[in-house]
Amino acid sequence: MHEKDHSVRPAYAGIEAWLKAQGLEALAAKRAEAEALFRRVGITFAVYGEGGDPERLIPFDIIPRILARAEWDRLARGLTQRVRALNMFMADVYGPQEILRAGIVPSALVLDNEAYRPEMQGFRPPGGIYSHISGIDLVRTGPDDFYVLEDNCRTPSGVSYMLENREAMLRLFPGLCSSHRLAPVNHYPEDLLETLKEAAPPNCRGEPCVAILTPGHFNSAYYEHCFLADEMGVEVVEGADLFVQDDVVFMRTTAGPRRVDVLYRRLDDEYLDPKVFRPDSMLGVPGIFAAYRAGNVTLANAPGAGIADDKAIYPFVPEMIRFYLGEAALLQNVPTFLCEREEDRAHVLANIADLVVKLARGSGGYGMLIGPHSTPEQREEFARRILARPADYIAQPTLALSTVPTLSGETIAPRHVDLRPYVLTGKEVRIVPGGLTRVALREGSLVVNSSQGGGTKDTWVVDDAPRQSQSQSQSQSGGGFQSQSQSQSQGS
C-alpha cells in the first residue's frame, strides 16, 4: 500500500483481487497444505538452546511479497555496486591496505577485529573474489526508500527457502502464479554452480570438481547444504570425507580418491583447518589452507571474508564505494552509532529508549535491544554492557519498516518484513530476481529471524500488470480478504 493515501500499489492489484475473492477458511486450508508439503519434503531449521525438538518448520506465509520490475532493477544495480566494493575492500585489506592508509576506515577496526584473518594477508584468491555468495539484507521504509540493514559475506543461508517457497506457490496456486509475469528463481542452482566453476584455482585440470563442505547434520542449515548439492548435482562432504596430499585436496569415493577443485564451504573459518586455525577442530581438513594458498583448491567464500560484514565495518561501506569505484552509493545505510566512539556512546546512552542496540558481531536476532519495546530494567542492563565493553555494540534508530499482508491466525494483518537477495560473484555478477522475504509473525515485532520466531514468504518480481482480468484472477483457488488489514499495509 501507499503509506499516505492507503491506495494499493500497482504491483499488488492482482493479489488484492485474488484475496478479496478468497475465504479465510480456504486460505487456512491452503496454509495447512503448505505446512504438510514442507514437512513431507523435510525442510527444517534447527534452533539451539530452546529445549525440545531442535528441528522445526520455518512458518511459511502463503501471501506473496511483491516488487515491481522497475523497483527490482534499481535494487539490483545497487546490490551489484555494493558487493563489488565489498570484494575490493577485502582484496585491499588483505593486500596493500590503501583504504587504511588513507584513514577512511580506521586500521584498528580491521586489524584488531576477530573477523580479520592475518593468515590471508598477501594472498589473492582467483579473480580477487572473496565473497562469491553474498546475502544483503534490505528493509523498506517507504515507496522508494530501501536501506541496507546488513551485509552477509561469510556463509549467508536461506536460499533453499527462497526456492522451496516458489515451488510451494506454484503447486498450491498455479492459476494465481500464471496470472502474473513472475521473474523465475529456479535457475539459482545453475547460476551458483557456474559461479563456483568460474572460481576454479590456477592449478585446476580440466572441468572443475565442485563440492559443498558441511559441518554435518547437526548444523542448522544442513537441509540447505544437501538441497543445494542435489540441485547442482555435486557431492556434499564433511571434513572426514576429505584429505590433503601434496597440497592437493581429495574426497574419498567408492571409486577411489577424487581431486576437488572448488569447495563451497558452509563451515566457519576457525574450524576449517586444525593446522592453521582451531587445533581442536574435528570438522575441518588438516592441510586444506596450505592447498588453498598453493592454488590447488578454491574456498568459497574465502577465509576472512567476515571482515566485510562486521557490523562495525558496515558504516563505512558508502565510503568504500566512493573510494574504490568513484561513485555514490545507490543503496543507503541505516545511520549507525559505534559505541566505542565516545561521542556516539554518549548519544546511545542518552537515547537508548529510542534506538536498536546490537552486538557488533552478533547474528540471528540475539543480543539485541529494541529500545521502544524494552523495559527500564532491560535498558539499564544494556547500558551497563555498553559501558563495560563499548566496542562490542552498535546502535541504530528504529525504522518505520514497511509491512505486507500476512495470514495471521484467523485474519489477514500487516507484518514487518525484510528482504535478502543473493548476489553471486564470478566472472560476472548474477542475481536471481527477488530473494528471501522474512516476516515478523508477531504483531508489532521488528525481528524477522527464523531463530526468533519469524517466517518466510515467496518474493515475486512482476514485470507488469496481471495477465488475466481481475474476474479471472478471482476464480483462482480460495478465500476472503478483510480490507482493513489490507489498507494498513504498504505492500513492499
C-alpha positions as CSV (number, residue, x, y, z in Angstrom):
1,M,0.0,0.0,0.0
2,H,1.0,3.6,-0.4
3,E,1.5,5.0,3.1
4,K,-0.2,8.3,2.6
5,D,-3.4,7.5,0.8
6,H,-3.7,3.8,1.5
7,S,-4.2,3.0,-2.2
8,V,-3.0,-0.3,-3.4
9,R,0.5,-0.4,-5.0
10,P,0.0,-1.3,-8.7
11,A,2.1,-4.5,-8.4
12,Y,-0.4,-5.7,-5.8
13,A,-3.5,-5.2,-7.9
14,G,-3.8,-8.9,-8.9
15,I,-3.2,-10.1,-5.3
16,E,-5.8,-7.6,-3.9
17,A,-8.4,-9.0,-6.3
18,W,-7.4,-12.6,-5.5
19,L,-7.5,-12.1,-1.7
20,K,-10.9,-10.4,-1.9
21,A,-12.2,-13.5,-3.7
22,Q,-10.9,-15.9,-1.1
23,G,-12.5,-17.1,2.1
24,L,-10.3,-17.2,5.2
25,E,-11.2,-20.9,5.6
26,A,-9.9,-21.7,2.2
27,L,-6.7,-19.7,2.9
28,A,-6.2,-21.5,6.2
29,A,-6.6,-24.8,4.4
30,K,-4.0,-23.9,1.9
31,R,-1.7,-22.8,4.7
32,A,-2.1,-26.3,6.3
33,E,-1.5,-27.9,2.9
34,A,1.7,-25.8,2.6
35,E,2.9,-26.9,6.0
36,A,2.2,-30.6,5.2
37,L,4.2,-30.1,1.9
38,F,7.2,-28.6,3.7
39,R,7.1,-31.3,6.4
40,R,6.9,-34.0,3.7
41,V,9.9,-32.6,1.8
42,G,11.8,-32.3,5.1
43,I,12.5,-28.5,5.2
44,T,13.5,-27.9,8.8
45,F,15.6,-25.3,10.7
46,A,17.5,-26.3,13.8
47,V,17.1,-24.0,16.7
48,Y,19.5,-24.5,19.6
49,G,19.1,-23.8,23.2
50,E,15.3,-23.7,23.3
51,G,14.6,-27.2,24.6
52,G,12.5,-29.9,23.0
53,D,13.0,-30.9,19.4
54,P,15.5,-28.7,17.7
55,E,14.1,-29.5,14.3
56,R,11.1,-27.4,13.3
57,L,9.5,-25.9,10.3
58,I,10.0,-22.3,9.4
59,P,6.5,-20.8,9.1
60,F,5.6,-20.1,5.5
61,D,3.1,-17.4,4.7
62,I,1.1,-18.0,1.5
63,I,0.5,-14.4,0.6
64,P,3.5,-13.4,-1.6
65,R,5.5,-10.3,-1.2
66,I,5.7,-8.3,-4.5
67,L,8.2,-6.0,-6.1
68,A,7.6,-4.3,-9.4
69,R,10.3,-4.9,-12.1
70,A,11.4,-1.3,-12.0
71,E,11.9,-1.4,-8.3
72,W,13.9,-4.6,-8.5
73,D,16.1,-3.3,-11.3
74,R,17.0,-0.3,-9.2
75,L,17.8,-2.6,-6.3
76,A,19.9,-5.0,-8.5
77,R,22.1,-2.1,-9.6
78,G,22.7,-1.1,-6.0
79,L,23.4,-4.6,-4.9
80,T,25.9,-5.2,-7.8
81,Q,27.7,-1.9,-6.8
82,R,27.8,-2.8,-3.1
83,V,29.1,-6.3,-3.5
84,R,31.7,-5.2,-6.0
85,A,33.0,-2.6,-3.5
86,L,33.0,-5.1,-0.6
87,N,35.1,-7.6,-2.6
88,M,37.5,-4.7,-3.5
89,F,37.7,-3.8,0.2
90,M,38.7,-7.4,1.1
91,A,41.3,-7.5,-1.6
92,D,42.7,-4.3,-0.3
93,V,42.8,-5.1,3.4
94,Y,44.4,-8.4,2.7
95,G,46.7,-6.7,0.2
96,P,48.1,-3.1,0.1
97,Q,45.6,-1.7,2.7
98,E,45.3,1.6,0.8
99,I,41.9,2.4,2.4
100,L,43.5,2.1,5.9
101,R,46.5,4.2,5.0
102,A,44.0,6.8,3.6
103,G,42.3,6.9,7.0
104,I,38.9,6.2,5.5
105,V,38.5,3.1,7.6
106,P,40.3,3.1,11.0
107,S,43.1,0.5,10.9
108,A,42.3,-0.8,14.4
109,L,38.7,-1.6,13.3
110,V,40.1,-4.0,10.8
111,L,43.4,-5.3,12.1
112,D,42.2,-5.8,15.7
113,N,38.9,-7.4,14.5
114,E,38.4,-11.0,15.3
115,A,36.9,-11.5,11.8
116,Y,40.2,-10.3,10.2
117,R,42.4,-13.3,9.3
118,P,46.1,-12.4,9.2
119,E,46.7,-15.8,7.6
120,M,45.1,-14.4,4.4
121,Q,47.4,-11.4,4.2
122,G,49.2,-11.2,0.9
123,F,47.1,-14.0,-0.7
124,R,44.8,-13.1,-3.5
125,P,42.1,-15.7,-4.4
126,P,41.3,-16.4,-8.1
127,G,39.8,-13.3,-9.7
128,G,40.3,-11.3,-6.5
129,I,36.9,-12.6,-5.3
130,Y,36.5,-13.2,-1.6
131,S,32.7,-13.3,-1.3
132,H,31.3,-15.4,-4.1
133,I,27.9,-15.8,-2.4
134,S,26.7,-12.7,-0.6
135,G,23.3,-12.1,1.1
136,I,22.5,-8.4,1.5
137,D,19.6,-7.7,4.0
138,L,17.3,-4.9,2.9
139,V,14.5,-3.1,4.6
140,R,11.9,-0.8,3.1
141,T,10.6,2.4,4.8
142,G,8.6,4.0,2.0
143,P,7.5,3.6,-1.6
144,D,11.0,4.5,-2.9
145,D,13.2,4.1,0.2
146,F,15.2,1.0,0.7
147,Y,18.1,0.6,3.2
148,V,20.8,-2.0,3.6
149,L,20.4,-3.4,7.1
150,E,23.3,-5.9,7.0
151,D,25.9,-7.4,4.6
152,N,26.4,-11.2,4.8
153,C,29.7,-12.1,3.1
154,R,30.6,-15.3,5.0
155,T,28.1,-18.1,4.7
156,P,24.7,-16.5,4.0
157,S,21.9,-19.0,4.4
158,G,18.2,-19.2,3.4
159,V,18.4,-19.6,-0.3
160,S,16.8,-23.0,-0.2
161,Y,13.7,-21.5,1.4
162,M,13.5,-18.9,-1.5
163,L,13.5,-21.8,-3.9
164,E,11.1,-24.1,-2.0
165,N,8.7,-21.2,-1.3
166,R,8.4,-20.6,-5.0
167,E,7.9,-24.3,-5.7
168,A,5.2,-24.4,-3.0
169,M,3.3,-21.4,-4.5
170,L,3.4,-23.0,-8.0
171,R,1.9,-26.2,-6.6
172,L,-0.7,-24.5,-4.3
173,F,-1.8,-21.6,-6.5
174,P,-0.9,-22.4,-10.2
175,G,-3.6,-20.1,-11.5
176,L,-2.5,-17.1,-9.4
177,C,1.1,-17.6,-10.4
178,S,0.3,-17.9,-14.1
179,S,-1.8,-14.7,-14.0
180,H,1.3,-12.7,-13.1
181,R,4.5,-12.3,-15.1
182,L,6.8,-13.7,-12.4
183,A,10.6,-13.5,-12.8
184,P,11.8,-17.1,-12.3
185,V,14.1,-18.1,-9.5
186,N,14.6,-21.8,-10.2
187,H,17.9,-21.2,-12.1
188,Y,19.7,-20.2,-9.0
189,P,21.4,-23.6,-8.5
190,E,22.6,-23.4,-12.1
191,D,24.0,-19.9,-11.6
192,L,25.6,-21.0,-8.3
193,L,27.4,-23.9,-10.0
194,E,28.6,-21.7,-12.8
195,T,29.9,-19.1,-10.3
196,L,31.7,-21.8,-8.4
197,K,33.3,-23.3,-11.5
198,E,34.4,-19.8,-12.5
199,A,36.3,-19.6,-9.2
200,A,38.5,-22.6,-10.1
201,P,42.0,-22.4,-8.8
202,P,45.0,-21.8,-11.1
203,N,46.1,-25.4,-11.0
204,C,42.7,-26.9,-11.9
205,R,43.0,-29.5,-14.6
206,G,40.0,-29.6,-16.9
207,E,36.4,-29.4,-15.7
208,P,36.4,-28.2,-12.1
209,C,35.2,-30.6,-9.5
210,V,32.9,-28.8,-7.1
211,A,31.6,-30.0,-3.7
212,I,29.8,-28.5,-0.7
213,L,31.7,-28.7,2.7
214,T,29.2,-29.0,5.5
215,P,29.8,-29.2,9.3
216,G,27.3,-32.1,9.3
217,H,23.8,-32.9,10.2
218,F,23.8,-31.0,13.5
219,N,24.2,-27.7,11.7
220,S,21.0,-25.6,11.5
221,A,21.3,-25.2,7.7
222,Y,22.2,-28.8,6.9
223,Y,19.0,-29.3,5.0
224,E,20.1,-26.4,2.7
225,H,23.6,-27.9,2.2
226,C,22.1,-31.2,1.0
227,F,19.4,-29.4,-1.1
228,L,21.9,-27.3,-3.0
229,A,24.2,-30.2,-3.6
230,D,21.4,-32.2,-5.0
231,E,20.2,-29.3,-7.2
232,M,23.7,-28.7,-8.5
233,G,24.5,-32.4,-9.0
234,V,27.6,-32.2,-6.7
235,E,28.7,-34.0,-3.6
236,V,28.1,-32.8,-0.1
237,V,31.1,-33.7,2.1
238,E,32.2,-33.4,5.7
239,G,35.7,-32.9,6.8
240,A,36.2,-36.6,7.4
241,D,35.4,-37.2,3.7
242,L,38.4,-35.2,2.5
243,F,42.1,-35.5,2.8
244,V,45.1,-33.5,1.6
245,Q,48.1,-35.0,-0.2
246,D,51.0,-32.9,-1.6
247,D,48.8,-29.8,-1.1
248,V,46.0,-31.2,-3.2
249,V,42.5,-31.9,-1.8
250,F,40.9,-35.2,-2.5
251,M,37.5,-36.6,-1.5
252,R,37.0,-40.3,-0.7
253,T,34.6,-42.0,-3.1
254,T,33.6,-45.6,-3.7
255,A,35.7,-45.4,-6.9
256,G,38.7,-44.1,-5.1
257,P,40.1,-40.7,-4.3
258,R,38.9,-37.8,-6.5
259,R,40.5,-34.4,-6.7
260,V,38.4,-31.5,-5.5
261,D,38.9,-28.1,-7.1
262,V,36.3,-25.8,-5.5
263,L,34.7,-26.2,-2.1
264,Y,31.6,-24.2,-1.3
265,R,32.2,-24.3,2.4
266,R,29.4,-23.8,4.9
267,L,31.9,-24.1,7.7
268,D,33.2,-21.2,9.9
269,D,36.8,-20.1,9.4
270,E,38.1,-21.3,12.7
271,Y,37.0,-24.9,12.1
272,L,38.5,-25.1,8.5
273,D,42.0,-26.4,9.2
274,P,43.3,-27.5,12.6
275,K,46.8,-26.9,11.4
276,V,46.1,-23.2,11.0
277,F,43.0,-22.2,13.0
278,R,41.5,-24.1,15.9
279,P,43.7,-27.1,16.6
280,D,40.8,-28.9,18.3
281,S,38.5,-28.7,15.3
282,M,37.1,-32.1,14.3
283,L,35.1,-30.6,11.4
284,G,37.8,-29.3,9.1
285,V,40.6,-30.8,6.9
286,P,44.2,-30.7,8.0
287,G,46.3,-29.1,5.4
288,I,43.4,-27.6,3.4
289,F,44.6,-24.0,3.9
290,A,48.1,-24.8,2.5
291,A,46.3,-26.4,-0.5
292,Y,44.3,-23.2,-0.9
293,R,47.3,-20.9,-0.8
294,A,49.2,-23.2,-3.2
295,G,46.4,-22.6,-5.8
296,N,45.2,-26.2,-5.8
297,V,41.7,-25.6,-4.3
298,T,39.4,-22.6,-4.0
299,L,37.4,-22.0,-0.8
300,A,34.2,-20.1,-1.4
301,N,33.6,-17.9,0.4
302,A,37.2,-17.1,1.3
303,P,38.5,-17.3,4.9
304,G,38.5,-13.8,6.3
305,A,35.5,-12.6,4.3
306,G,33.8,-11.8,7.6
307,I,35.8,-8.6,7.9
308,A,33.5,-7.1,5.2
309,D,30.2,-7.9,7.0
310,D,31.3,-7.0,10.5
311,K,28.7,-4.5,11.9
312,A,31.5,-2.1,13.0
313,I,32.7,-2.0,9.4
314,Y,29.2,-1.6,7.9
315,P,29.0,2.2,8.5
316,F,32.0,2.7,6.2
317,V,30.6,0.8,3.1
318,P,29.3,4.0,1.4
319,E,32.8,5.5,1.7
320,M,34.3,2.2,0.3
321,I,32.1,2.6,-2.7
322,R,33.3,6.1,-3.3
323,F,36.9,5.2,-2.6
324,Y,37.1,2.1,-4.9
325,L,34.5,2.9,-7.6
326,G,34.4,6.7,-7.5
327,E,30.6,6.5,-7.2
328,A,27.9,7.5,-4.8
329,A,26.2,4.5,-3.1
330,L,23.0,3.6,-4.8
331,L,21.7,1.8,-1.7
332,Q,21.8,3.7,1.6
333,N,23.0,2.5,5.0
334,V,20.9,2.9,8.2
335,P,22.6,5.6,10.3
336,T,24.8,3.7,12.8
337,F,26.5,4.7,16.0
338,L,29.7,2.9,17.1
339,C,29.6,2.7,20.9
340,E,33.4,2.6,21.1
341,R,33.4,6.2,19.9
342,E,33.0,8.4,22.9
343,E,30.6,10.8,21.2
344,D,28.5,8.0,19.7
345,R,28.4,6.2,23.1
346,A,27.1,9.3,24.9
347,H,24.4,9.6,22.3
348,V,23.4,6.0,22.6
349,L,23.2,6.0,26.4
350,A,21.2,9.2,26.4
351,N,18.7,7.9,23.7
352,I,18.7,4.2,24.4
353,A,14.9,4.1,24.7
354,D,14.6,5.1,21.1
355,L,17.4,3.0,19.5
356,V,18.1,-0.5,18.5
357,V,21.3,-1.8,20.1
358,K,23.1,-4.7,18.6
359,L,26.2,-6.8,19.2
360,A,28.7,-5.8,16.6
361,R,29.4,-9.4,15.9
362,G,26.0,-10.9,16.7
363,S,23.6,-12.6,14.4
364,G,20.2,-14.3,14.4
365,G,18.5,-11.5,16.4
366,Y,20.3,-12.4,19.6
367,G,22.0,-9.9,21.9
368,M,19.7,-7.1,20.7
369,L,17.7,-4.4,22.5
370,I,14.8,-2.7,20.7
371,G,14.5,0.4,22.8
372,P,10.9,1.4,22.2
373,H,9.8,-2.2,23.1
374,S,12.1,-2.6,26.1
375,T,11.6,-2.2,29.8
376,P,13.6,0.2,32.0
377,E,15.4,-2.8,33.5
378,Q,16.5,-4.1,30.1
379,R,17.7,-0.6,29.1
380,E,19.7,-0.4,32.3
381,E,21.3,-3.8,31.7
382,F,22.3,-2.9,28.1
383,A,23.7,0.5,29.3
384,R,25.9,-1.5,31.7
385,R,27.0,-3.8,29.0
386,I,27.9,-0.9,26.7
387,L,29.9,0.8,29.4
388,A,31.8,-2.4,30.2
389,R,32.6,-3.4,26.5
390,P,31.7,-0.4,24.3
391,A,33.5,-1.9,21.2
392,D,31.1,-4.9,21.3
393,Y,28.0,-2.7,20.5
394,I,26.5,-0.6,17.8
395,A,23.1,1.3,17.8
396,Q,20.7,2.4,15.1
397,P,17.5,4.3,15.0
398,T,14.3,2.2,14.8
399,L,13.0,2.4,11.3
400,A,9.3,2.6,10.3
401,L,9.6,-0.7,8.4
402,S,7.1,-1.4,5.7
403,T,4.5,-4.1,6.2
404,V,2.9,-6.6,3.9
405,P,-0.4,-8.5,4.2
406,T,0.1,-11.7,6.1
407,L,-2.2,-14.6,7.1
408,S,-2.1,-14.3,10.9
409,G,-4.3,-16.7,12.9
410,E,-7.8,-16.2,11.6
411,T,-7.3,-12.9,9.8
412,I,-5.0,-11.1,7.4
413,A,-2.9,-8.5,9.1
414,P,0.1,-6.3,8.3
415,R,3.5,-7.7,9.4
416,H,7.0,-6.3,9.1
417,V,9.4,-7.8,6.6
418,D,12.9,-7.6,5.3
419,L,14.5,-9.0,2.1
420,R,17.7,-11.0,1.5
421,P,18.7,-11.0,-2.2
422,Y,21.6,-13.4,-3.0
423,V,24.4,-12.0,-5.1
424,L,26.7,-14.4,-6.9
425,T,30.1,-13.1,-8.0
426,G,32.2,-14.9,-10.5
427,K,33.4,-13.7,-13.9
428,E,30.1,-11.8,-13.8
429,V,27.6,-10.9,-11.2
430,R,24.4,-12.9,-11.1
431,I,21.4,-12.0,-9.0
432,V,18.2,-14.1,-9.0
433,P,15.2,-11.6,-9.0
434,G,13.8,-11.3,-5.6
435,G,15.4,-13.2,-2.8
436,L,14.2,-14.4,0.6
437,T,11.5,-12.3,2.3
438,R,11.5,-12.9,6.1
439,V,8.4,-11.8,8.0
440,A,8.0,-11.0,11.7
441,L,4.9,-13.0,12.6
442,R,4.3,-11.5,16.0
443,E,2.2,-8.3,15.9
444,G,4.4,-5.2,16.0
445,S,7.6,-7.2,16.1
446,L,10.6,-6.0,14.1
447,V,12.6,-9.2,14.4
448,V,12.3,-11.4,11.4
449,N,14.9,-14.0,12.1
450,S,13.7,-17.6,11.9
451,S,15.6,-18.3,15.1
452,Q,13.4,-15.7,16.8
453,G,10.1,-17.0,15.5
454,G,10.0,-15.3,12.1
455,G,8.6,-16.8,8.9
456,T,9.2,-16.5,5.2
457,K,7.2,-15.6,2.1
458,D,7.7,-16.1,-1.6
459,T,9.1,-12.9,-3.2
460,W,7.6,-12.0,-6.6
461,V,9.3,-9.7,-9.0
462,V,6.5,-8.9,-11.5
463,D,7.1,-7.4,-14.9
464,D,3.7,-5.7,-15.4
465,A,0.0,-6.0,-14.6
466,P,-1.5,-9.4,-14.2
467,R,-2.0,-11.3,-17.5
468,Q,-5.7,-12.1,-16.7
469,S,-8.5,-9.8,-15.8
470,Q,-9.5,-9.3,-12.2
471,S,-12.5,-11.5,-12.6
472,Q,-10.3,-14.4,-13.9
473,S,-7.9,-13.8,-11.0
474,Q,-10.8,-14.1,-8.6
475,S,-11.7,-17.5,-9.9
476,Q,-8.4,-19.0,-8.7
477,S,-8.4,-21.2,-5.6
478,G,-9.5,-19.9,-2.4
479,G,-10.9,-17.5,0.3
480,G,-11.7,-14.0,1.7
481,F,-9.9,-10.8,2.5
482,Q,-10.5,-8.1,5.0
483,S,-9.8,-4.7,3.5
484,Q,-9.0,-3.1,6.9
485,S,-5.9,-5.3,7.2
486,Q,-5.0,-4.6,3.6
487,S,-5.3,-0.9,4.0
488,Q,-2.7,-0.9,6.8
489,S,-0.1,-2.4,4.6
490,Q,2.4,-0.6,2.4
491,G,2.7,-3.8,0.3
492,S,6.5,-3.6,0.0
